[in-house]
Amino acid sequence: MSYAVVNPATGATIKTYPTISDADLQGAIADAAEAYRTWSKSTTVEERAALVRRVGELHVERREELADIIVREMGKPTEQALGEVDFAGAIYEYYADHAADFLKDEQITLLDGEGSAVVRRSALGVLLGIMPWNFPYYQVARFAGPNLIIGNTIVLKHAEQCPESAAAIEQIHLDAGFPKGAYVNVYATHDQIETVIADPRVQGVSLTGSERAGAKVAEIAGRHLKKVVLELGGSDPFVLLSTDDLDATVQNAVDARIDNNGQACNAAKRFVVIDELYEPFLEKFTAKLAEIEAVDPTAEDAALGPLSSLKAAETLDDQVKRAVEHGATLVHGGGRDGAFFQTTVLTDVSADNPASKEEFFGPVAQVYRAADEADAVRIANDTPYGLGSYVYTTDDEQALRVADSIEAGMVFVNVVLADGAELPFGGIKRSGSGRELGRFGADEFVNKKLIRIG
C-alpha cells in the first residue's frame, strides 16, 4: 500500500507519502488516549465547540487551496470542490451552534413518581475514522465535528489517494487550537488498521467506504466488541411517477447522476419511470447526458471530470461491458479514455442481469420501465442496497405512500442534491448502519448514562 497523489486527469504522480511505522502508530494512539484523559475532561462543551467553529472558519478561509488539493487527488471539478469545502465548513459551524443542545441532560418521567432520572450524554474515548476519497473534506467533517465537541478524540485514516487533503485537515485542527492527540492523521496500512481497531484504548470505529471494507471492519470490530457506524454503497432509485415539467425533472435526474463525477454513494443511479413517461424521459435524459463531456476538472464550467483513478475507470468499463453481455441495451456512451469516462445510459437491465444488483460508481445511468406505482416500488426495492432514494410525483398522497414503501434510509421527494448539515444521513440493508449529520449523527458515539436518584 502506498499513499500518493496521482492526478487522474494526467496520470502523473505528484507526491508520495510514507506509511506510518508501527511504533509511531502506537504513539498516535497514545496521544489520542492522553488527550481524551486530559484535554477532553478539562474542557467544556462550549470550549470545544469554539475550537470546532474555528475549524469551519479555516476551511472557508483556505477554500481555494483546499479545493485545488482534491482536484489534483481525485479529479473533482473545481466548482464542486469549492462547494464541498464550503459544505464542510458549514457542518463544523452547525455542530458548534447546536452541540450544547444535543448534549443537554434528558429528563425521564418516572412511572412511580419517586425521585428523578436523567440521561446524561458524555464521550466514549478514542475513535477511529476510516474515510473515503470521494468527498475528502465533507466525510471527515460529519464524523469529526460532532465527536470532537462531545469530547471524543480521533485517529483518522484517510484514503490512500488523499494524503495531501488528509494532512491539510490535520493542520487545520492544530491551527484551530486543538491540542496534540485530539485529532491525529495516520497513513496506516490495512494490517495496521486491524491493530488499531483491536486496541483497547479505541472505543469505536466509523467507516465510510465500500461494502467489502465495511464487512471487514465490522468483523474485526465485532470480535473486539467495538461500536461501529458504517456508511457504505448505494444504488439509489429515482422514481418518476408524474410531473408537470418534464424538462425540469430530467435536469434534476441528470444533476443527481453526474454530481461528483457520478461517484457519490447516494447518487441516483437507477431511474424507474412510469410507462407513459418512459419514452419521452429516456429521449430527453439521454440527450441531456450526451451534451456533457468529461473534461479537465480545472476547466471553466467543467461539470464532469475524470473518475478518481485509472483503476476506477477500468472497473466501470468492465461493469458496463458485462451488463451488455447479459442483455442490457447500450443507448448512449460507454467510451473511456484513460480515467475519463463518457456519460452512459443503459436500458433493458433485467432482474437477473448482474448490473441490476451492482453499484456503478461513475456517470452511468440505468433506466427502467415501470407498469404502475406498485411495479415502480418493486423495482426500486429490488437491490441489496438501501441508502437514499428519490421520488417525483405531483400527487402529495402518492409521494408519502411511495416514500413509506421504499426500503431506504433516506427519501427525497421532488428534490435532488438536498443534503444538509441538519439532516441525518445513512442507510439500511447492505448500505450500512448508523447515522451521521444532524442530532442523530451526534448521538452515535456517546455514553447515554442513566442517573437515577431516589
MIPABA-901759 format. One record per residue: residue number from 1; z, y, x of N, C-alpha, C in turn. Coordinates in steps of 0.1 Angstrom, whole numbers, m for minus. Each point is the difference from the previous one (the first is absolute). Example, Ala and Ser with C-alpha at 12.3 -4.5 7.8 and 13.67 -1.06 7.14 Angstrom:
# MIPABA-901759
i_n.Z_n.Y_n.X_ca.Z_ca.Y_ca.X_c.Z_c.Y_c.X
1_78_m57_132_0_12_m9_0_12_9
2_m7_11_m4_0_11_9_8_11_m8
END
This chain:
# MIPABA-901759
i_n.Z_n.Y_n.X_ca.Z_ca.Y_ca.X_c.Z_c.Y_c.X
1_0_m12_8_0_12_m8_0_12_9
2_m8_10_m4_0_13_8_m1_12_m10
3_8_10_3_0_12_m8_m10_9_7
4_m10_4_m8_m11_9_5_m6_8_m10
5_m4_12_4_m8_9_m9_m15_m3_3
6_m6_m6_m10_m15_m4_1_m7_8_m11
7_m8_9_3_m7_8_m10_m10_m8_m7
8_2_m3_m13_m10_m9_m7_m13_6_m1
9_m1_13_0_m13_7_m1_m9_m2_12
10_6_m2_12_m7_m1_12_2_m13_7
11_11_m7_m3_3_m12_7_7_2_13
12_3_13_4_6_3_13_15_m2_m1
13_5_m6_11_15_m1_1_4_13_7
14_9_8_m7_4_13_5_13_m2_8
15_9_m8_m4_13_m1_8_6_m13_m4
16_7_m7_9_7_m12_m3_15_3_3
17_9_m8_m6_14_2_1_6_m14_3
18_9_m1_9_7_m13_4_10_m4_m11
19_1_m13_m2_10_m5_m10_13_2_6
20_10_0_m8_14_2_5_5_m13_6
21_9_2_10_6_m12_6_11_m5_m9
22_4_m13_2_10_m5_m8_13_7_2
23_3_4_13_12_8_3_0_13_m7
24_m11_7_0_m1_13_m6_1_m1_m15
25_m5_m11_m6_1_m2_m14_14_m2_m4
26_8_m8_8_14_m1_m3_7_13_1
27_m4_8_9_5_14_1_m2_8_m12
28_m13_m1_m5_m3_8_m12_8_m4_m12
29_3_m13_m2_8_m5_m11_14_5_2
30_5_m1_13_13_5_3_2_15_m3
31_m10_8_3_0_14_m3_1_3_m15
32_m8_m8_m8_0_2_m14_13_m4_m6
33_6_m11_5_13_m5_m5_11_11_4
34_m1_5_11_10_10_4_m1_13_m8
35_m13_4_m3_m2_12_m8_5_m2_m14
36_m1_m13_m5_6_m3_m13_15_2_0
37_6_m6_10_15_0_1_5_14_1
38_m7_9_7_5_13_4_m6_11_m8
39_m13_3_2_m6_11_m6_0_m1_m15
40_m4_m12_m6_m2_m1_m14_14_1_m7
41_10_m5_7_14_0_m6_6_14_0
42_m4_8_9_6_13_2_m7_12_m6
43_m11_m3_m7_m8_11_m6_0_m2_m15
44_m2_11_m7_m1_m1_m15_m14_m2_m4
45_m2_m3_m13_m13_m1_m6_m8_13_2
46_7_11_m2_m7_13_1_m5_3_14
47_8_m4_10_m3_2_14_m12_m9_4
48_0_m12_m5_m12_m9_3_m12_5_m7
49_2_5_m12_m12_5_m8_m6_12_7
50_8_8_6_m5_12_7_m9_m5_12
51_3_m10_7_m8_m5_11_m13_m6_m6
52_1_m8_m11_m12_m5_m6_m9_11_m5
53_5_10_m5_m8_12_m5_m7_6_12
54_6_0_12_m6_6_12_m12_m10_4
55_2_m13_m1_m11_m9_3_m12_3_m9
56_2_3_m13_m11_3_m8_m7_13_4
57_8_10_3_m5_13_5_m9_m2_12
58_5_m8_10_m7_m2_12_m13_m8_m2
59_m1_m8_m10_m13_m7_m4_m10_11_m4
60_4_9_m8_m9_11_m5_m3_9_12
61_9_4_8_m2_9_11_m10_m6_10
62_0_m13_2_m8_m7_9_m12_m8_m6
63_m3_4_m12_m10_m8_m9_m13_m2_7
64_m6_10_7_m13_m2_6_1_m10_11
65_10_2_9_2_m10_11_2_m14_m5
66_9_m1_m10_2_m14_m6_m12_m6_m6
67_m7_8_m8_m13_m5_m6_m10_m4_10
68_m2_7_11_m9_m3_10_3_m14_6
69_13_m3_1_4_m13_6_m5_m11_m9
70_2_0_m13_m3_m11_m8_m15_m1_m3
71_m7_11_2_m15_0_m1_m5_m9_12
72_6_2_12_m3_m8_11_4_m14_m1
73_12_m3_m5_6_m13_m1_m7_m9_m10
74_m2_5_m12_m5_m9_m11_m12_6_m8
75_m6_11_4_m12_4_m6_1_7_m13
76_12_5_m3_1_7_m13_m7_14_1
77_m8_3_m10_m6_14_m1_10_11_2
78_m4_10_7_10_10_4_7_6_m12
79_m7_4_m11_7_6_m11_10_m10_m7
80_m3_m12_0_9_m10_m5_12_m2_9
81_m2_1_13_11_m1_10_9_12_m2
82_m5_12_m2_9_11_m2_8_m2_m13
83_m7_m5_m10_7_m2_m13_11_m10_2
84_m2_m11_8_11_m9_2_12_6_7
85_m3_8_10_11_7_7_8_9_m10
86_m7_7_m8_7_9_m9_8_m8_m10
87_m5_m12_m5_7_m8_m9_13_m6_6
88_m2_m4_13_12_m5_7_11_11_0
89_m4_12_4_9_11_0_7_2_m13
90_m8_m1_m11_6_2_m14_10_m11_m3
91_m2_m12_5_9_m11_m3_13_3_7
92_0_4_12_13_3_7_7_11_m7
93_m8_10_m5_6_12_m7_6_m5_m13
94_m7_m9_m7_5_m5_m13_14_m7_2
95_1_m9_10_12_m7_2_11_10_4
96_m3_10_8_10_10_4_5_7_m12
97_m8_3_m10_4_7_m12_8_m9_m9
98_m2_m13_m1_5_m8_m10_10_m11_5
99_2_m1_13_8_m11_5_15_1_m5
100_5_12_m1_14_1_m4_2_m5_m14
101_m10_2_m9_1_m4_m13_m2_m15_m1
102_m9_m6_8_m3_m14_0_13_m8_4
103_8_6_9_11_m7_6_13_3_m6
104_0_8_m10_13_4_m7_6_m12_m6
105_14_0_m2_7_m11_m6_m5_m2_m14
106_m1_m13_m4_m4_m3_m14_12_m6_m7
107_5_7_m10_11_m4_m8_m4_m12_m9
108_9_m9_m2_m2_m11_m9_11_0_m11
109_m5_m1_m12_10_0_m12_6_m14_m1
110_12_m1_1_7_m13_m1_2_m4_m14
111_m2_m13_m3_1_m5_m14_15_1_m5
112_9_m3_10_14_0_m5_6_14_1
113_m7_10_6_5_13_1_12_2_10
114_3_m10_7_12_1_9_m5_4_14
115_4_12_5_m3_4_13_m14_5_1
116_m7_m1_12_m13_5_1_m8_m9_10
117_m13_2_0_m9_m7_9_m12_9_4
118_m4_m1_12_m11_8_5_m8_m9_10
119_m13_3_0_m9_m6_10_m3_11_10
120_4_m2_13_m3_9_11_m10_m5_9
121_m11_8_2_m11_m5_9_3_4_14
122_m3_m9_9_2_3_15_m10_m8_8
123_m2_4_12_m10_m6_9_4_m15_3
124_m11_m7_4_2_m14_4_1_m2_15
125_m8_9_8_1_m1_14_m14_1_6
126_m3_m7_10_m13_0_7_m11_m6_m8
127_m11_6_m2_m11_m5_m8_m13_m1_10
128_m7_m11_m2_m13_m1_7_m12_3_m10
129_m8_9_5_m12_4_m8_m12_m5_7
130_m9_m8_m7_m13_m5_6_m11_7_m8
131_m7_9_6_m9_9_m7_m15_m3_3
132_m9_3_m9_m14_m3_1_m8_12_6
133_m13_m3_3_m8_11_6_m7_9_m11
134_m1_m5_m12_m9_8_m9_6_13_m5
135_13_2_0_6_13_m3_11_2_10
136_m3_3_12_10_0_11_12_9_m3
137_m1_12_m6_11_9_m2_6_m2_m14
138_m8_m2_m10_5_m2_m13_9_m12_m2
139_m4_m11_6_7_m12_m1_14_1_6
140_0_6_12_13_2_7_9_10_m8
141_m6_10_m6_8_10_m7_8_m6_m12
142_m7_m9_m7_6_m5_m12_11_m10_3
143_0_m5_12_11_m9_5_11_7_7
144_m4_9_9_10_7_9_7_11_m8
145_m7_8_m8_6_11_m6_13_m3_m8
146_0_m9_m10_12_m3_m7_10_m7_8
147_m4_m9_9_10_m8_7_8_7_10
148_m6_10_7_7_8_9_10_9_m7
149_m4_5_m12_10_8_m7_12_m8_m5
150_m3_m12_m4_10_m9_m4_10_m3_11
151_m5_0_12_9_m3_12_m4_m12_7
152_m11_m7_m4_m5_m11_7_m7_5_13
153_m1_m8_10_m8_4_12_m12_m10_1
154_m10_4_7_m13_m6_m1_m5_m4_13
155_m5_m13_1_m8_m4_11_m14_m2_m6
156_m10_7_5_m14_0_m6_m10_m6_9
157_m6_m11_m6_m11_m6_7_m13_3_m8
158_m8_9_6_m13_4_m6_m11_m10_3
159_m11_2_m6_m12_m9_2_m5_2_15
160_m6_m10_5_m4_0_14_m11_11_3
161_m7_3_m11_m11_10_2_5_15_m2
162_13_1_m3_5_14_m3_11_4_10
163_m1_m3_13_11_4_9_2_15_2
164_m11_7_m1_1_15_2_7_6_m11
165_m4_m3_m13_7_6_m11_15_m5_m1
166_2_m13_4_14_m5_1_9_9_9
167_m6_3_12_8_8_9_2_14_m5
168_m10_5_m7_1_14_m5_11_1_m11
169_1_m11_m8_10_0_m11_14_m1_6
170_2_m8_11_13_m1_6_4_14_6
171_m10_6_7_3_13_6_4_11_m11
172_m7_m1_m11_4_9_m11_15_m2_m4
173_4_m12_m1_14_m2_m4_10_5_11
174_m4_m2_12_8_5_11_0_16_0
175_m11_5_m2_m1_15_0_7_6_m13
176_1_m8_m10_7_5_m12_15_0_2
177_5_m7_10_14_0_3_7_m13_m2
178_m7_m11_m4_6_m13_m1_5_m5_14
179_11_m6_1_5_m5_13_m7_m13_4
180_2_m3_13_m6_m12_5_5_m12_m8
181_m10_m8_m4_3_m12_m7_m1_1_m15
182_0_12_m6_m2_1_m14_m14_m5_m5
183_m10_4_8_m14_m5_m2_m6_m4_13
184_m3_m13_1_m4_m5_13_m14_m7_m2
185_m10_5_8_m13_m6_m1_m1_m11_11
186_m5_m12_m4_m1_m11_10_m15_m6_m1
187_m6_m2_12_m13_m6_1_3_m15_3
188_4_m7_m11_4_m14_2_m10_m10_m4
189_0_m12_5_m9_m11_m3_6_m7_m13
190_m9_m8_m6_5_m8_m12_12_m9_4
191_m1_m6_11_12_m9_4_12_9_2
192_m1_11_6_12_9_1_5_4_m13
193_m9_3_m10_5_4_m13_8_m11_m7
194_m4_m12_3_8_m11_m6_15_1_5
195_2_3_13_13_1_5_8_12_m6
196_m8_11_m3_6_11_m7_5_m3_m14
197_m8_m7_m7_4_m4_m14_12_m9_1
198_1_m9_9_11_m9_1_13_7_6
199_m1_11_6_11_7_6_11_3_m10
200_12_m4_2_11_3_m10_2_15_m2
201_m4_9_9_2_14_m1_m10_6_m10
202_m10_m7_m3_m11_5_m9_3_m6_m14
203_1_9_m10_4_m3_m14_m11_m2_m10
204_m12_5_3_m11_0_m9_m13_2_6
205_m11_m4_m7_m13_1_5_m9_6_m11
206_m8_10_3_m11_4_m9_m13_m1_7
207_m9_m7_m7_m13_m2_6_m11_4_m10
208_m10_8_5_m12_2_m8_m11_m6_8
209_m8_m9_m6_m10_m7_8_m7_m10_m9
210_m5_m10_7_m8_m11_m6_9_m10_m7
211_m5_m8_m8_7_m11_m7_5_m10_10
212_m8_m3_10_4_m9_11_12_5_8
213_m1_13_4_11_6_7_13_0_m8
214_m1_3_m13_11_1_m9_7_m14_m2
215_m8_m10_m1_5_m13_m1_8_m5_12
216_m6_4_12_7_m4_12_13_8_2
217_0_13_m3_12_8_1_11_m5_m10
218_m4_m3_m12_9_m4_m10_6_m14_4
219_m8_m8_6_5_m13_4_11_1_11
220_m2_9_10_10_2_10_12_7_m5
221_m2_10_m8_11_7_m6_8_m9_m9
222_m6_m8_m8_7_m9_m8_9_m10_7
223_m5_m4_12_9_m9_8_13_7_5
224_m2_13_1_12_7_6_6_9_m11
225_m3_m3_m13_6_7_m11_m1_15_1
226_m12_5_2_m2_15_2_m7_5_m13
227_4_11_m4_m7_7_m11_m14_5_4
228_m10_m3_m8_m14_4_3_m6_8_m11
229_m9_10_3_m9_6_m9_m14_m3_5
230_m9_m5_m8_m13_m3_4_m10_7_m9
231_m8_8_7_m12_7_m7_m12_m6_6
232_m7_m9_m8_m11_m8_6_m13_4_m6
233_m10_m9_m1_m13_4_m4_m2_2_m15
234_m12_3_m4_m3_2_m14_m15_m1_m3
235_m3_m4_m12_m14_0_m4_0_6_m14
236_3_13_0_3_7_m13_m12_1_m9
237_2_m3_m13_m10_2_m10_m1_14_m5
238_m12_4_m3_m3_13_m6_m7_m4_m13
239_8_1_m11_m5_m5_m13_m5_12_m8
240_m13_m1_m4_m6_11_m8_m3_m6_m14
241_7_6_m10_m2_m5_m13_m7_11_m9
242_2_12_3_m7_11_m8_1_13_8
243_m9_9_m2_1_13_7_m9_10_m8
244_5_12_0_m8_11_m6_m8_8_11
245_1_m4_13_m7_6_11_m3_m10_10
246_m11_m8_m1_m3_m11_9_m2_5_14
247_m6_12_2_m2_5_14_13_2_7
248_9_6_m7_13_3_6_8_m13_3
249_m1_m10_m9_6_m12_2_m6_m8_12
250_m13_1_2_m7_m6_11_5_7_13
251_1_13_0_4_7_12_15_m5_4
252_8_m1_m10_14_m5_2_m1_m14_6
253_m9_m8_m5_m1_m14_5_m4_0_15
254_m10_9_3_m5_1_14_12_4_9
255_7_11_m4_11_5_8_10_m11_2
256_3_m7_m10_10_m11_1_m4_m11_9
257_m13_m2_2_m4_m11_9_m2_4_14
258_m4_13_3_m3_3_14_11_8_7
259_10_4_m7_11_7_7_5_m8_12
260_2_7_11_5_m6_13_m10_m11_5
261_m13_3_m2_m11_m9_4_1_m13_m8
262_6_0_m12_1_m12_m7_11_m9_4
263_9_5_9_10_m8_6_14_4_m5
264_2_m2_m13_13_3_m5_4_m12_m9
265_13_m4_2_5_m12_m8_m2_2_m15
266_3_12_m5_0_3_m14_m13_7_m4
267_m11_m1_7_m13_5_m4_m5_m9_m11
268_m8_7_m9_m7_m8_m10_m11_m8_7
269_0_m13_m2_m10_m9_7_m8_m8_m10
270_5_m3_m12_m7_m8_m10_m2_9_m12
271_m12_2_m4_m3_9_m11_m4_m8_m12
272_9_0_m10_m1_m9_m12_m5_10_m12
273_m12_m2_m4_m6_9_m9_m4_m6_m14
274_4_6_m11_m3_m5_m13_m15_m1_m1
275_m5_m10_m8_m14_m4_m1_m9_12_m3
276_4_8_m9_m10_11_m4_m1_11_10
277_9_1_9_m1_10_11_m4_m6_13
278_m1_m13_1_m3_m7_13_m12_5_7
279_m11_0_m7_m13_3_6_m1_15_4
280_4_9_m8_0_14_4_10_3_11
281_12_m6_m1_9_2_11_m5_m5_13
282_m5_m13_0_m5_m6_13_m11_9_6
283_m9_5_m8_m11_8_5_5_13_6
284_9_7_m7_5_13_5_9_m3_12
285_8_m10_0_10_m3_10_m7_m4_13
286_m10_m8_m1_m8_m4_11_m7_12_7
287_m6_8_m9_m7_12_5_9_9_8
288_12_2_m6_10_9_7_4_m5_13
289_3_m13_1_4_m6_12_m11_0_11
290_m12_m2_m5_m12_0_9_m2_14_7
291_5_10_m7_m1_14_6_9_2_12
292_10_m9_1_11_2_10_m4_m8_13
293_m1_6_11_m3_m7_12_12_0_10
294_2_m11_7_10_0_10_m4_8_12
295_8_10_4_m4_9_10_12_2_10
296_m3_8_10_11_3_10_11_7_m8
297_12_m5_1_11_5_m8_4_15_3
298_m5_5_11_3_14_4_m11_9_m6
299_m10_m5_m6_m11_8_m6_5_8_m12
300_m5_12_m1_4_8_m12_m3_m7_m13
301_9_0_m9_m1_m6_m13_m2_m15_0
302_4_m7_11_m1_m14_1_9_m6_m11
303_m6_m9_m9_7_m7_m10_3_m14_4
304_m8_m6_9_2_m14_4_m3_m1_15
305_10_m5_7_m2_m2_14_m2_m15_3
306_3_m4_13_m1_m14_3_12_m8_m5
307_m1_m13_m1_12_m7_m2_9_1_12
308_12_m5_m1_11_2_10_m4_m6_14
309_m8_m10_0_m4_m7_12_m12_m8_m2
310_m6_m4_11_m12_m9_m1_4_m13_m6
311_12_m5_3_4_m13_m6_1_1_m15
312_5_12_m5_2_2_m15_m14_0_m6
313_m10_6_6_m13_1_m6_m7_m14_0
314_2_m8_11_m5_m13_0_6_m9_m10
315_13_2_m3_7_m8_m10_m6_3_m14
316_m2_13_m3_m5_4_m12_m14_m5_m2
317_m8_1_11_m14_m5_m1_0_m15_m4
318_9_m8_6_1_m14_m3_3_m2_m14
319_9_8_m6_5_m2_m14_m12_3_m9
320_m7_10_3_m12_4_m9_m10_m11_0
321_m3_m6_12_m10_m10_1_5_m13_m7
322_12_m3_1_6_m12_m7_m1_2_m15
323_3_12_m4_0_3_m15_m15_m3_m5
324_m10_5_7_m14_m2_m4_m3_m15_1
325_4_m7_10_m2_m14_1_5_m8_m12
326_11_5_m5_6_m7_m12_m4_6_m13
327_m11_7_0_m7_4_m13_1_15_m4
328_7_8_8_1_14_m4_m14_7_3
329_m2_10_m8_m12_8_2_3_13_8
330_m8_2_11_2_12_8_m9_11_m6
331_6_9_m8_m7_10_m7_m4_12_10
332_9_2_9_m3_11_9_8_m2_13
333_m5_4_11_7_0_13_1_m13_7
334_11_m2_7_3_m12_8_m4_2_14
335_m5_11_4_m4_2_14_12_5_9
336_m1_m4_13_10_4_9_m6_5_13
337_6_10_6_m4_5_13_12_2_8
338_4_m10_8_12_1_8_12_0_m10
339_9_9_1_11_1_m10_m4_8_m12
340_m12_5_m1_m4_8_m12_m5_m10_m10
341_5_1_m13_m4_m10_m10_m6_8_m12
342_m11_m5_m5_m7_7_m11_8_m2_m13
343_0_10_m8_6_m2_m14_m8_m11_m7
344_8_m9_m6_m6_m13_m5_5_m2_m14
345_m9_m6_m9_3_m3_m13_m4_m15_m3
346_10_m8_m5_m3_m14_m3_2_m2_m15
347_m8_m8_m6_2_m4_m14_m1_m15_m1
348_2_m5_m12_m2_m15_m3_10_m8_9
349_12_6_2_10_m7_8_8_m10_m9
350_m3_m12_0_6_m10_m9_15_m3_4
351_7_m6_m9_14_m2_3_2_m10_11
352_m10_m9_3_1_m9_10_m6_5_14
353_m4_12_0_m5_6_12_12_5_8
354_1_m4_13_12_4_8_2_15_m1
355_m11_8_m2_1_15_0_9_5_m11
356_1_m8_m11_7_5_m11_15_m1_2
357_5_m7_10_14_m1_3_4_6_14
358_m10_6_6_3_6_13_1_15_m1
359_6_6_11_1_15_1_m11_4_9
360_m9_9_m4_m10_6_8_4_13_5
361_3_1_13_6_12_6_m12_8_6
362_m6_8_m8_m11_8_4_m8_5_m12
363_m11_7_1_m7_6_m11_m9_m10_m8
364_6_m11_m4_m7_m10_m8_7_m1_m14
365_m9_2_m10_5_m1_m14_m6_m12_m7
366_9_m6_m8_m5_m11_m9_0_5_m14
367_m11_m2_m8_0_5_m13_m2_m12_m10
368_9_0_m10_1_m12_m9_m3_5_m14
369_m6_m8_m8_m3_3_m14_10_m7_m9
370_7_8_m9_10_m6_m9_m5_1_m14
371_2_m11_m8_m5_0_m13_8_9_m10
372_13_1_3_9_8_m9_13_3_8
373_9_6_m7_13_4_7_7_m12_6
374_1_m10_m8_7_m12_4_m6_m7_13
375_m13_0_0_m8_m5_11_2_9_12
376_1_13_m2_2_9_11_13_m2_7
377_11_m2_m9_13_m3_6_0_m13_7
378_m7_m10_m5_0_m13_6_m6_1_14
379_m11_7_1_m7_1_13_9_8_10
380_6_11_m6_9_8_9_11_m8_6
381_6_m9_m8_11_m8_5_m4_m12_7
382_m12_m3_1_m5_m12_7_m1_2_15
383_12_2_6_1_3_14_14_m4_5
384_1_m4_12_13_m4_6_8_13_3
385_m6_12_m1_6_12_3_6_7_m12
386_9_10_2_5_7_m11_6_13_4
387_m8_8_7_5_13_6_m2_11_m11
388_m12_7_0_m3_10_m9_m11_m4_m9
389_m3_10_m10_m11_m3_m9_m3_14_m7
390_m12_0_m6_m5_13_m6_m6_m4_m13
391_3_8_m11_m5_m2_m13_m6_13_m5
392_m13_m1_m4_m6_12_m6_m4_m3_m15
393_5_8_m8_m2_m2_m15_3_14_m7
394_m7_2_m11_3_12_m8_10_m3_m11
395_5_m13_m1_9_m4_m10_14_m1_6
396_9_9_m4_13_0_6_8_m13_m3
397_m1_m5_m12_7_m13_m3_m5_m11_9
398_m14_0_1_m6_m11_8_5_2_15
399_1_12_5_4_2_14_14_m6_2
400_9_2_m9_14_m5_2_0_m15_m2
401_m8_m5_m9_m1_m15_m3_m5_m7_13
402_m11_5_5_m6_m6_12_9_2_12
403_6_11_2_10_2_11_11_m10_m1
404_5_m3_m12_10_m10_m1_m5_m14_3
405_m12_m2_m1_m6_m14_2_m4_m2_14
406_m2_10_8_m5_m2_13_11_m4_9
407_m2_m10_8_10_m6_10_m1_8_13
408_7_11_1_0_8_12_13_8_1
409_3_5_12_11_9_1_m2_14_m4
410_m13_4_m1_m3_14_m4_m13_0_m9
411_0_8_m10_m12_2_m8_m2_15_m1
412_m12_5_3_m4_14_m1_m10_1_m12
413_2_8_m9_m8_1_m12_m8_13_1
414_m13_m1_0_m10_12_1_3_9_11
415_4_m6_12_2_8_12_0_m9_12
416_m5_5_11_0_m7_13_6_9_11
417_3_m5_11_5_7_11_12_9_m4
418_9_m6_m8_11_8_m6_13_m5_5
419_1_m6_12_13_m3_6_8_12_2
420_13_m1_0_9_12_2_13_m5_7
421_6_9_7_13_m3_7_10_m5_m10
422_m1_5_m13_11_m3_m10_m4_m13_m7
423_m11_m6_2_m5_m12_m8_3_m13_8
424_6_m10_m6_3_m12_7_m13_m7_3
425_m1_m6_12_m12_m7_5_3_m14_3
426_m7_m10_m6_3_m14_4_m7_m9_m10
427_0_m13_3_m7_m10_m8_8_m12_m3
428_m7_m10_m6_5_m13_m4_m10_m10_5
429_3_m13_m3_m8_m11_4_m1_0_15
430_m12_m2_6_m2_0_14_m2_14_6
431_2_10_m8_0_14_6_14_4_5
432_10_m9_m1_12_3_6_12_2_m9
433_11_6_5_12_2_m8_7_12_5
434_8_6_m9_7_13_4_m9_12_m3
435_6_11_1_m6_13_m3_2_10_11
436_m9_9_2_1_11_9_m3_13_m8
437_5_11_5_m2_14_m6_9_1_m13
438_2_13_m4_8_3_m11_15_m5_2
439_7_0_m11_14_m4_2_1_m15_2
440_m10_m8_m5_0_m14_2_m1_m4_14
441_m9_8_8_m1_m2_14_12_3_8
442_8_9_m5_13_4_7_11_m10_m4
443_m3_m10_m8_11_m9_m5_m2_m14_5
444_m9_m2_10_m2_m13_5_10_m4_11
445_1_8_10_9_m4_11_13_8_0
446_7_m3_m11_14_6_m1_9_m10_m5
447_13_2_4_11_m8_m5_5_6_m13
448_m2_m6_m11_4_5_m13_14_m5_m2
449_10_7_6_14_m5_1_7_3_m13
450_6_m10_m6_8_2_m12_15_4_4
451_5_11_m5_14_3_2_7_1_m13
452_8_m10_m3_7_m2_m13_15_4_2
453_4_9_m8_14_5_1_7_m3_m13
454_12_m7_2_8_m4_m12_9_11_m4
END
